[in-house]
């Protein structure tokens, strides 16, 4: 699904620079502090990308589950170099994903992904990796995607919940009917209903906070994104604040649920790479074929990351022993370098699709948010495997 471009709160030029410096300082501090939980004796999220001649764990033709828009090779992408990089942590090794070992580790357990289309992107990658050694049965229904590996009694589930919160289109106060209402203090009901049955829960969300929405807290409209009546005065919460609140609400509900005995892994905000504008105003990742040596700072992505990690740390601290259920998978910084890993204009089979900028400099329609499958997102599942194993 296409999403609107990110729209951080508008500020004047000098204020924008000040905000940028504050956010970058906060990001630097978070990187210095490292993750809240300990990944053995090594932080697997600090490192660099190195060439890898061993190639991907599967191909675009060896997995029938790849959705059309993310099957970059089948859609005609001419380069394959983006498939041939691996993440090398600074002080340890991140092993190549061993599907048989993963199935053995997860025998008899249920792994669930909850969130937006990025959560689906990661689940699709994992299923493709595992498909190479075992074929699952699809038992999906309208409430969730569900895949069963009979040989090891493993269930992999995806729950669609773009805000991880309760939402409605009904009128609330000054917010009209038809506009998304996001209730910042109420967790997603479907997620909470099925939570006790999960052994591992992966939470991945954030990008729907750029869609037109009203934010509701304690029954009152407190803010909005791409919507706010002038006569309502100043907003109490913008979309970045709302994202932080949603992180705290969801994680608190998960950690303090007495019937949930598993672990919940929060995957941090997935960076997009629309250069020169948002997706609908000339933003592009066309022609990017290698990782960046140094990430280009993005004030909005940095701010979302800072809010999310701060919310995670707060919930872990306030939840006491129950906070040990929560783990952080800090993918934002490593994947800020992977400008080459998105479908770009290669989202369909049309042989006549435009793949280069036109004479007027405008780029073709493209996706610089989701990830090619196979591609860099397979490394998310290597990190997931290590997080579960440790």
N, C-alpha and C positions, 0 to 999 in steps of 0.2 A: 504494500500500500504506500502510495506517495504521501509524504508529509510536508507541511509548509516549512519554510526556512525558519531558522531560529531568530527570535526577536527579543534580545535583551532589552531591559528598560532603557529608554532614550535618555541620554545625558549630553551636556554640552562638551565641546572638544577638550577643554582643560580637565573637566571632571572625568571624562572618559579615560584620559591618560592616567589620572590619579587612581581611578577604580582599577584600571589594568595593572598598575604597579602594586596595589594592595592585594589583588587576587593572585598575581604571580608570586608575591612574597609568601602568601598562604600556601600555595602549591609547593613552593620550595621547602617550606617548613614541614609539610606533610611528607614529602619525599625524604627529608632528613630523619623524621621520626620513624618512618617505615610503617608496615602494616600493624594493626592492633593485635592480631594473633601471630603466633610464631610458626613459620613454615620450617619445621625442623631446625637446622642451624643455618639456613639459607633463605634469603628473600628471593623467591623465584621471579618476582616482578621487576627486579632491577637487572639490567643487562643490555644487550645489544643484538641486532640482527646480523647473522652471518650466512654466507652462501651455503647451500646444502644440496649436494649432487644426488642424494638418495631419492629425491622426488616426493610427490604427495602420497598419502596413505591410500588413496583411491583415485579414480579418474571420473571425468564427466560421463563416461559411458558405463562404468562399473557399478553405479548406484542409481536405481530407478526413482529415488525419492527427491532428487534435486528439483526445486521449483524452477520454472522456465526463466524467471527474471534474474536468478542467481547462477545459472548454468553458463558461465562466461565463455568457456571453450566451445560449447555447442552453439552458442549464439554468435560465434565468429570472431572472438577476440584473437588477434593474430599472435600475441606474445604469450609465453608461458613462464617467464622468469619469476613472476609473483608467487608461483607455486614452489619455488626452489630456495626458500630462505627458512632458517630456523632461529628460534629465540634462544640465546645463550645467556643464562643468568651469570652475574659477576663472579660468584663464589661457589657454584656447584653446577651440576648438569641437569637439564630438563629432558628426561628420557623420551625417545620416540614412543609414540602411543602403541602399546601392545594390547590389541583388542581382546585376545584370549585372557590376559591377566585382568583386564577390566571386568570382563564377564564373570571371572572367578571371584574377584573382590566383591562384586555386587550381587552375587548369587542370592536369589530369594528376596531381593530388595526392590523398592520402588524409588525411582529417580524422577523428580518432577521439575519442569521448567515453567515459570510463571512470569508474565510480563507482556511486552509488545512484540513487534515483528523481529526484533533483534534476538529475543529469546527463541523464537521459532528458527531463526537463522542458525543459532548454535545447536539446537536440538537436531536440526536437519544434518548438520555436519557430523554430530556424534552417531546418529543412526547410519550414516553412510560409512563411517569408519567401522562400526560393528557389523554392518552388512557383509563386509568382506570375509567374515568367518562364520556368521550365522544369520539366518533370515528370519526376521520377526513377523508376527501376525498383526495386522491392523485391526484393532477393535475400537476405533474412534467413534464418538457420537457427537451430538450437537454441543455438548458442554465442554468436551476436551478431546484432544488427540491422545490416543493410547496405543502403544506398541508393546507386544509381549514376545519375549524370547523364551520359548518353551523349554529349550535345552537347559537353561539355568534359572528359569522362573523369575526373570527380571522384567519389570514393567517400566517403561519410559513414557512419561505423560507431559503434555503441554497444556496449560490453562491460559487462555487469552484474557489478559487483564492489563491494558495499557498504562493505567495509573496505579495499579495494585490497590486501588481504593474503590469504595462504592461510588457509582456515578449514575446520573439520570438526566433525562432531557426535559423533565417536568419543570414548570415554572417554580422558582423559589425567590421570594421577595422581589427585588428589582430585576432579577435575571429572568428573561422571557423563556417561554416554552420553545423547545427546539435547540437551544444552546446547551452544550455539554455542561453539566453541573458536577463538579468533583468535590466530594465530601472529605475534607482533609483529616477528619478524626474518626472515619469509619473504614476499616479494612474491607477488601473485596470479599463478598459473602461466599462465592464459590470456592475461593482459595481456602478460606477458614473452615468451610465444611469438610473439605477433603484433606486438610493439613495433617490430622493425626495418622493418616495412612502412608505418609511419606517418610522414607528413611533419609533421603537427601533432597533438599529443595534449592533450586537455583533461581534467584530473583534478578531479572534484567529488564530495566525500564528507564524512562526519562524523556523519550523523544516526543511523546504526546503532550508534553507540557508546552510545546510551541503551537498547539492547535487552539482555535478559539474556544474559550472555556470561562466559566465562572467558578470561583473557589468558595466553598461553604465551610464554615467552622462554627461549631455550636449552634447550628441552624441559621447562621447569619452569613450573608454574602460579604466576604472580606477582600475580594480581589478578583482579578480576571486576566486573561491573556487574549490580545487582539479583540477585546471587548471591555468597555467600561463607560457608563453614562457620565457625561461631564457634570451633570447636576448632583451626582453622588459624592462629589468631593474627592479627596485623596484616597487611593487604595491603601489598605493595610498590608497586603501581600501581593508581590508580583509572581511570575512563574518560577523564578529561581527559589524564592522563599517557599512557595507551595511544594516544590520538589523536595526541599529539605524536610518539610512537615510530613509529606507522604512517606518518606524514608523512615522517619521516626515512628509514625503510626503503624506501618506495616511490620517493621522489625520488632516493635514492642509487642504487637499482637502475636507474632510468631514465637518470640522468645518466652513469653509468659503463658503460653497455652500449655496447661498441665498434661494434655494428652499427646502433645508432640514430643517424641523422644529422639528425633533425628537431629541432623544439622541443617542449617540454612546458610547458603553461600550467596552473598550479595556481590554481583558482578557490577563493577563501577561503570560510569557513563561511557558508552561507546562513541568514540570521536568520528565525526564525519569530516569530509575533505572537499567541501564546495569552495573553490577559490573564486575570487572576484564577485562574490555575491551568493545569495541563497539559491536553492534549487530552481526557483521560478523567476529569478531575475539575473540570469547569466552565470550562476555558479557552475563550476566545472571541475572535473578531475581527468578530463580527456588527455591521453598521451602519457600518463604517469606509469612508468614501467619498473621503477626501483624504489625501495624504501628511502625515506629521508635520512640524512645523517643527524639532523637536529630538528625536533618538532617545531612547527610554526605555532606560536602561542595564539590561542583563540580565547578572548575574554569570556565569552559565554560558556564554552566547554570547561574552561578552568573554574569558573564560578559554580557550575553544576557539580563538578567533581569535588570542590571544596565543601559545598553544602552537604553532599551525599556522605562523604567520609566523616564529616563532623557529626552528622546525624547517627551514623553507624557507631562511632566512638561513644556518643552520649548514651545510646541505648544499651550498649555493652556495659558501660559503667553503672547505669541505673538498674540493670536487670539482675545484678548480683551473680549468683551461681548459674542462673538461667542464661546469662549472657554468653556462657561457653558454648551454647548451641549455635552461635553466630560466627561466621567466617567471612573474610573479605577477599575477593578476587579482584585485584587492582589492575585492570587491563587498560585503563585510560592512557597512561603514559607510554607503555610499549606500543600500543596500536595507533597512537598519534603519529608515529613514524611511517605507518603503512598506507600512505597515500595511493600506492599502486594496487591495493587489494580490493577495490570496489568494482562493480560491474561497469560503471561509467555508461557509455552509450550501448553496451552489449547486453541488452535486457530482453531481446526477442530474436526470432529467427528471420525476420524480414531481411532479404538479401540486399534490398535497396535502402536500408536505413542509413542515415547520416551519422558519421562517426568522427567528423572533424569540424572545427569552427568554419562558419560560412564566410563569404567575402566581407560581410559587415562585422565580423568578429564574434558573432553570437555562437555559442556552443549548441550542439544537438541536445535533445532531451536525454537525461542520464540520471543514474543512481550512484551517488557518492556517499551514501549512508550505509546500506547493507553491504555484505561481503560476498565475494565470489566463493563458490563451492565447487571443487576444493579451493582452498586458499588460506589466507592468514587466520581465518576463524577456526581452523582445525587446531591451531595452537591454543585457543581458549580451552579446548577439551583436554589437551595435554596438561594445562594448568589446573583444570578441574580434577583430573585424575590424581595429580599430586596433592591437591588440597584435601580430597577425600582420603587418600592413602595415609597422609601424615596426621 
